[in-house]
C-alpha cells in the first residue's frame, strides 16, 4: 500500500451496484427452494383451483372469460414473489451480512436497488409462469394485450417489493417471510384480485380503493377491460410505493444507527 | 505540515444509555504501526474500533482516518476490518463471497491471490455454511485483504482459529505491516498483544490507562518481585526497605514486591541469611491485572510521555 496514492483511490461507480453482485444474488434465488416454491408453485395451485371450481370461476370470470382470473393470479404471483424477495433483507440483517457489507464501499441505496431488482425479477418469473398456464388453458388475447398486461402486472409489483423491504427491516429474521403470505392473501381479496369487487359486500367495496392491491390490479386489467383510465389508480400505486419506500428507509437508518 | 496520521481520535466520547462505553479517548496512530487495544470486556475496545470504521459516531470529539472521515476512507477502500459481528451468507461459496465483495471496490486484488494468502484457496468452492468457525474467520480476513487497505482494524481476529491458523494469520499480518500497512487490533489475549504489537494501548472503563511498548506497559505496574529462602524473616523490617510495596511470607519463602529490586537483593544478601535469591520481572499479565483491576484507575500522568494528549 503506497500512502502517497491515498487520493488516487476512488469509490466504485454507482455506489457499488454492479452485474457481478446481481448475478450472485440471482444465483442465490435459484438455489433457494423456498423462493422457487413461492414464485412458481403457488400460482400453479391457484390456477388449478379456479379451473376445477366452476362456481368460483363463473363468479370471477365475468364477461372477460378466464383472462380476467389469469391477470388476477399473475398480479398475485408477482406481488407474492416481489414482497418475499424484498423481505430477504430480514435474513441478511439477522446473519450480520448487512453489517459486513458496511465495511465495504457499497452505498445503502445501491444495496436496496439490488434487492428491488432481484425481487422484481422473481415477480417477472411468476408472471411468465402464469401466462404460460393461461395460454395453455384457453386464454386467447392479441399479442399486444398479452404484453401490456404482463408489463403492467410486473411493473406494479414494485409496490410489493417495497412492502417486502419495509417488512424486512421491521420484523426479525424469518418472521418477515412468514408474515407475507397471509398479508398478501388478505390484501388481494380486499383489493378485488380474484373476485370482482361488485360481488363483494359494501364495506369491502368502500375500503378496496385504499388498499395497496387496488391500483395494481386495476392498472394491470386496464388493457383487457378497456374503458376510461382512472388517475386514482396511479395515485394509489405511487402513494403506496412511496409510503413503503420511506418507511423502509427510516427503519434502515434506525438499523444502522444502532449497530 | 505534520505527517498524516493513520488514525486520530480527539476527545472521543460515546455513551449507550447510562453506560459510558468510551469516556474521553485521545489517540494518534502513525502510519505503519501495529498497535493492540488491550483490555477486559466492556473496556471500550469494540466501541472504539466501530467509531474508527464509521459504524458508530462519537457523541463528542472527532475521529479522522488517514486525514478523512471514516466513511470516506472506507468508500475509497483505504480501510478494511475483520469484525466478530460481521456475518457471512451461508448459501454462497467461499469464492462467490470474495468475488461479490471484490465487485464492490473501485479497485481490488485478484480473487485467487487473496484466497491463497488467507489460506482458503483449497476450500474456495465450499458453501460458507459448511465452513468451520476458523475457516469463516479466514474468509473475513480474505475479504479485508481485497482493497489492499492502508489501515486494517481487527476485533479479536483469531477467535475460533486453531494454533496453526493463528500463526499463519499473524505471519500474513506482519508481512503486510512491513510494507507499510497500519494495523490496529483488539484482543484479550495478552500473549498476542505482547508478541505482535509494536505498541499496546491498555483500556479500562472507556479510558486509556497505559500506552507504550510492551516493555513500557510492563514497567508501569511497579517493577519487580524479589524472592528468597529466609527462615524467620522479619516482615516489618523488610517492609521498611526503600521501594518495597508488599512483603509476603510463605513458610520459609519470602516474596517482596518492589520498585527497587537491587536494594532489596543487596540487603537480603548482605544483612540476612537469605539463600536462593531471585529477581523476577513482572510479566504483561501482572501489568494488565494491576492496571485494569478493581482498584481506582491509575493517574493517566504515568503513561509514557508523548503518547497521550
Interface residues (C-beta under 8 A of the other chain):
Chain A: X1 X2 X3 X6 X9 X10 X11 X12 X13 X16 X18 X20 X21 X24 X27 X28 X31 X32 X92 X95 X96 X97 X98 X99 X100 X101 X102 X103 X104 X105 X106 X107 X257 X259
Chain B: X4 X31 X53 X55 X56 X66 X67 X74 X75 X76 X77 X78 X80 X81 X83 X85 X86 X87 X88 X89 X90 X91 X92 X96 X99 X100 X101 X102 X103 X104 X105 X106 X107 X140 X143 X144 X148 X149 X150 X176 X179 X180 X181
